[in-house]
Amino acid sequence: MAIKKLKGAILLEPLVAIVIISAVMIYATFSLNNIFMGNNNYLKFKALIQLEKTMLLENDLTSDSFDFDTFLIEKKAIDYNQSIIELHWIIRDKRRNRTLATIKEYKNIYSQK
């Protein structure tokens, strides 16, 4: 008994390959878009690295702000008690004016002199 081949069956294998490759590419596009653009994760990552560098270099215990291209870092100094100052580091997105991160830091006044 001979097996009959269907007409157009030769097109089925490339069609399945195109569907699979398209699905993988769509999934990869959505994943990369979520990593780099979702909730500004990439911008927050860059800002936190810059904040770490700024915190290491900045020894002044007064309020200040640091302006970068896409974000703004604000430092607010609050007297915690007689010998300790509480510093609030706030990172804001300049385009949407949204807070990306807030970090509290406590500094001893007497150790800075």
C-alpha positions as CSV (number, residue, x, y, z in Angstrom):
1,M,0.0,0.0,0.0
2,A,1.5,3.3,-1.1
3,I,1.4,6.4,1.1
4,K,-0.1,9.4,-0.6
5,K,1.5,12.7,0.0
6,L,-0.8,15.7,0.4
7,K,-0.4,18.5,-2.0
8,G,1.3,21.5,-0.3
9,A,2.8,19.4,2.4
10,I,6.3,20.5,1.4
11,L,5.2,24.1,2.5
12,L,4.3,22.9,6.0
13,E,7.8,22.6,7.4
14,P,9.0,26.1,6.5
15,L,5.7,27.5,7.7
16,V,6.1,25.9,11.1
17,A,9.7,27.1,11.3
18,I,8.6,30.7,10.5
19,V,5.9,30.5,13.2
20,I,8.4,29.2,15.8
21,I,11.0,31.8,15.0
22,S,8.4,34.6,15.0
23,A,7.2,33.5,18.5
24,V,10.7,33.5,19.9
25,M,11.5,36.9,18.4
26,I,8.3,38.4,19.8
27,Y,9.0,37.0,23.3
28,A,12.6,38.3,23.2
29,T,11.4,41.8,22.1
30,F,8.9,41.9,25.0
31,S,11.5,40.7,27.5
32,L,14.1,43.3,26.5
33,N,11.5,46.0,26.5
34,N,10.5,45.1,30.0
35,I,14.1,45.0,31.2
36,F,15.2,48.3,29.8
37,M,11.9,50.3,29.7
38,G,9.6,48.7,32.3
39,N,9.2,51.0,35.3
40,N,12.4,52.8,34.3
41,N,14.6,50.0,35.7
42,Y,17.6,50.8,33.5
43,L,17.3,54.5,34.5
44,K,17.1,53.6,38.1
45,F,20.1,51.3,37.8
46,K,22.2,54.1,36.2
47,A,21.0,56.6,38.8
48,L,21.9,54.3,41.8
49,I,25.4,53.8,40.4
50,Q,25.8,57.6,40.1
51,L,24.3,58.1,43.6
52,E,26.9,55.7,45.1
53,K,29.7,57.7,43.5
54,T,28.2,61.0,44.7
55,M,27.7,59.7,48.2
56,L,31.4,58.7,48.3
57,L,32.7,62.0,47.1
58,E,30.2,64.3,48.9
59,N,31.3,65.0,52.5
60,D,29.3,68.2,53.1
61,L,26.5,67.8,55.6
62,T,24.2,70.4,54.1
63,S,21.3,70.1,51.7
64,D,22.2,70.1,48.0
65,S,21.1,68.8,44.6
66,F,23.0,67.3,41.7
67,D,21.6,67.6,38.2
68,F,22.3,65.0,35.5
69,D,20.9,64.5,32.0
70,T,17.9,62.3,32.8
71,F,17.7,62.3,36.6
72,L,18.1,64.6,39.6
73,I,19.7,63.7,42.9
74,E,18.6,65.7,45.9
75,K,20.3,65.6,49.3
76,K,18.3,66.8,52.3
77,A,20.0,67.2,55.7
78,I,17.8,66.8,58.8
79,D,19.1,67.2,62.4
80,Y,18.5,63.8,64.0
81,N,20.1,64.8,67.4
82,Q,23.0,66.8,68.6
83,S,25.7,64.6,67.1
84,I,24.0,62.8,64.2
85,I,22.6,64.2,60.9
86,E,20.1,62.3,58.8
87,L,20.7,62.6,55.1
88,H,17.9,61.8,52.6
89,W,19.1,61.0,49.1
90,I,16.3,61.2,46.6
91,I,16.6,60.3,42.9
92,R,13.9,61.8,40.6
93,D,13.2,61.2,37.0
94,K,13.4,64.6,35.2
95,R,11.0,63.7,32.4
96,R,8.1,62.4,34.6
97,N,9.2,64.0,37.9
98,R,8.8,60.7,39.6
99,T,10.8,59.4,42.5
100,L,13.0,56.5,41.5
101,A,14.7,55.8,44.8
102,T,15.1,57.1,48.3
103,I,18.0,56.3,50.6
104,K,18.5,57.4,54.2
105,E,22.0,57.8,55.6
106,Y,23.1,58.8,59.1
107,K,26.4,60.7,59.6
108,N,28.1,61.5,62.9
109,I,29.0,65.2,63.0
110,Y,32.1,64.7,65.1
111,S,33.6,62.0,62.8
112,Q,33.5,64.5,59.9
113,K,35.9,67.0,61.4
